[in-house]
Amino acid sequence: MIAQLATGELDDVKTDDGKDPAAVALGRKGGLKGGKARAKKLTARERSAIAKAAAKARWNATERPADEASPKTRRK
């Protein structure tokens, strides 16, 4: 596609939101395999450390005000 753009066979077409379709396609391609590839290369110790850090972040999160709480947890 890049060669076709360079030679003028294709016009430089942008998507409606102004993004380059070729860049979008490449980004999606990498994003689809990213999590699986990362999980495959991590050791059990590294995965455990990441999970512990995530749990710590969740438990240390500040409480939401009552008006932002979900309807199921709101007292009547």
C-alpha positions as MATLAB code, in Angstrom:
seq = 'MIAQLATGELDDVKTDDGKDPAAVALGRKGGLKGGKARAKKLTARERSAIAKAAAKARWNATERPADEASPKTRRK';
ca = [
       0.000    0.000    0.000;
       2.842    2.404    0.810;
       4.452    1.771   -2.573;
       1.110    2.364   -4.287;
       0.714    5.644   -2.421;
       4.250    6.690   -3.350;
       3.733    5.917   -7.037;
       0.356    7.629   -7.127;
      -1.668    4.491   -7.845;
      -3.713    5.179   -4.706;
      -4.802    8.461   -3.231;
      -3.884    9.171    0.370;
      -7.289    8.290    1.812;
      -8.054    9.224    5.402;
     -10.809    7.785    7.547;
     -13.685    9.969    8.729;
     -11.883   10.717   11.989;
      -8.687   11.800   10.207;
      -6.699    8.641   10.955;
      -4.576    6.956    8.320;
      -6.241    3.596    7.455;
      -2.877    1.838    7.066;
      -1.799    2.970   10.529;
      -5.141    1.904   11.982;
      -4.781   -1.545   10.412;
      -1.254   -1.967   11.755;
      -2.270   -0.821   15.225;
      -5.189   -3.213   15.304;
      -3.012   -6.072   14.091;
      -0.570   -5.534   16.948;
      -3.332   -4.976   19.473;
      -5.053   -8.253   18.667;
      -2.015  -10.325   19.576;
      -0.496   -8.067   22.231;
      -1.971   -9.527   25.412;
      -1.426  -13.140   24.405;
       2.157  -12.476   23.338;
       2.889  -10.619   26.576;
       1.395  -13.366   28.718;
       3.389  -15.982   26.845;
       6.731  -14.288   27.489;
       6.141  -13.525   31.192;
       7.384  -15.910   33.828;
       5.079  -17.147   36.569;
       6.904  -14.872   39.033;
       6.389  -11.818   36.795;
       2.680  -12.613   36.300;
       2.294  -12.983   40.062;
       3.987   -9.631   40.702;
       1.727   -7.910   38.167;
      -1.376   -9.495   39.715;
      -0.300   -8.439   43.216;
       0.295   -4.861   42.066;
      -3.134   -4.780   40.414;
      -4.847   -6.137   43.539;
      -3.029   -3.602   45.708;
      -4.151   -0.777   43.409;
      -7.759   -1.965   43.601;
      -7.757   -2.245   47.380;
      -6.038    1.131   47.825;
      -8.482    2.927   45.531;
     -10.374    5.719   47.199;
     -14.026    5.241   48.010;
     -16.555    6.830   45.676;
     -19.009    9.346   47.129;
     -22.459    7.911   47.865;
     -24.056    9.768   44.948;
     -21.665    8.017   42.508;
     -22.146    4.553   43.977;
     -23.994    1.972   41.950;
     -27.762    1.739   42.579;
     -27.422   -1.699   44.192;
     -25.130   -0.380   46.937;
     -27.083    2.807   47.667;
     -29.090    2.877   50.858;
     -32.673    4.046   50.674;
];
